[in-house]
Amino acid sequence: MEKFNILAKNPGKIPELAYVNLICTDKTGTLTTGVMTPKTMVNGLCENIMNSKSVLNDLIMNNICLNNSAEFDSDGNITGGNSIDRAVLGMYSSTDTSGVKNRFTVKAKQPFSSENKYSAIMVDNGENVVTFYKGAPEKLIDGCTHFVHSDGYIDEFGETKKDALRSYIKGMTEKAMRCIVLTMSDSFKENDLPNNMSFLCVIGVVDPIRPEVPEAVRVAHNAGIQVIEITGDCLETAKAVATEAGIYRTGDLAVTNDEFEAMTDEKVREILPKLTVISRCSPNTKLRLINIAQNTGMSVGVGMSEGNAGMSVAMTGDGVNDSPALKKADVGFAMQAGSDVAKEAGDIILTDNNFASVVKGIELGRTFMHNIMMFLEFQLPINISLLIMSMLYPVISGGSPFLAAVQILIINIIMDSLNSLSFGGEPPKEEYMKEKPLRKGSGLFINGAMARILSTTAMFILIFGVIIFGFDNIFTTDVSAMTARFATLCIMAVFNGFLIRTDSINLFKGIGKNKLFIYIAIGIFVMTFLLCNVVGSFVQTTVLSLYQWGIVFGLPFCIVIDTLVARLIEKTMINKK
């Protein structure tokens, strides 16, 4: 997992990844690169004033340099703050910022919060006291009664001009621009906006989608995983990014935080299968969404099947406010670039802050569960058949043991250990991400594993019966018969291992990616031959003839033929459908 930029802080959550059927992901820095760049700046007349020089631009510079949580360090690099603060501060130099700060004295300050969706600072330059505001357009524009012309003239800002500006902003957001509005006023009140502000400008910044995200979203959808983008952006920007990423598609549902909060839990459960975007999302909404999903039986939708187990939710986050949701989620993905509080609350840390790594983590979680199941399917038929035969054979034979104690120890200690290594080394397979997620509470025996274990056990016992009753004239002595049973069990185990590791008719499919499996299989073949034909009396075996070895290899091969024929028939029936 570390190879793929995934740090499992809580390894116990790795198996839980196999059950995830809903990913709630933030946008900035996860779906996108997180490197935001100002692209457009327009005044109250919808005129582009980017890079121009005027009284208005000086006021805008004052607002950005003062009302900002980011700052220049001693090396001239911008640090701290959120991505928007860093982006707009990058429009100016450290000298510009220092000059502005030296001219003003800070009187009061209100930092940005996801609840208020704006920040404010009241400053005094020795002549006038002014408050600069910076925040979401829908929060600030309504409180503006005037706007500032380029020459500094303050004009009335009527509803006609406001509507034109709102329309312009909508066009910007539909192009995946994130918009922030700058205003100013002569009054300041904590946690309250004045209704007489003067509009300065709206700035549109762009944050491109990570190139690998659309493919990761496609893989997630094919794996039966629903993806919901939860972001602080406005609805238009959120939908534009979600559409580009492949999260939002025709027929899907995108809602604002206010719309979501107005819904009852029953209504949220009703729309959940189609929900893909929540804009202006608050921390409380994230937590509520997770609670509802976890307590909602999986309905028929994208990759979901009927049941009452509830959804398994993966949540990404980087801020302090995300920590309750990260803690509540079945698997919390914190970002390396995020806050220490978020990283402490998360189960897994993404060192590259990338959504594609979330999907890769789920693939590795599914691989983990498949590898465990492969080992169980390998080991249980051996142990169950050995237990049954060890109880029945002495009754049939009049007291002779089925296998010697040393042979049972060799099988349980050496073969088990080697094969646990070989199955543990199985790499992720493409088909794992074409399966539906495991159902919560489904346990270890999944996808028909119990039926396969029982059928394999029955085949093992049947083959032992053939050796005991059908070839008693070939293995005439007790020691030769015991040797045949021991060797047959070893060979059957290896053949079964090849059948377990792939569902394909080609048993060697992808085997080159797990060379340890090949080495261990060959090692068991060689070890079995040496234990029988060389070690001999030390493990209570005897030399077998070439004909006897043919039987020992031939009978276990019946399992391979039986399984491949069944797979071929199943594949033919599926193709006919």
Buried (B, 14 or more C-beta within 10 A) or exposed (E): BEEBBBBBEEEEBBBBBBBBBBBBBBBBBBBBBBEBEBBBBBBBBBEEBBEEEBEBBEBBBBBBBBBBBBBBEEEEEBEEBBBBBBBBBBBBEBEBBEEBBEEBEEEEBBEBEBEBBBBBBBBEEEEEBBBBBBBBBBBBBEBBBBBBBBEEEEBEBEEEBBEEBBEBBBEBBEEBBBBBBBBBBEBBEEEEBBEEBBBBBBBBBBBBBBEBBBEBBEBBBEBBBBBBBBBBBBBBBBBBBBBBBBBBEEEBBBBBBEBBEEBEEEEBBBEBBBBBBBBBBBBBBBBBBBBBBBEBEBBEBBBBBEBEBBBBBBBBBBBBBBBBBBBBBBBBBBBEBBBEBBBEBBBBBBBBBBBBBBBBBBBBBBBBBBBBBBBBBBBBBBBBBBEBBEEBBEEEEEEEBBBBEBBBEBBBEBBBEBBBBBBBBBEBBEBBBEBBBBBBEBEEBBBEBBEBBEBBBEBBBBBBEBBBEEBEEBBEEEBBBBBBBBBBBBBBBBBBBBBBBBEBEEBEBBBEEBEBBEEBBEBBBEBBBEBBBEEBEEBBBBEBEEEBBEBBBEBBEBBBEBBBEEBEEEEEEEEEE
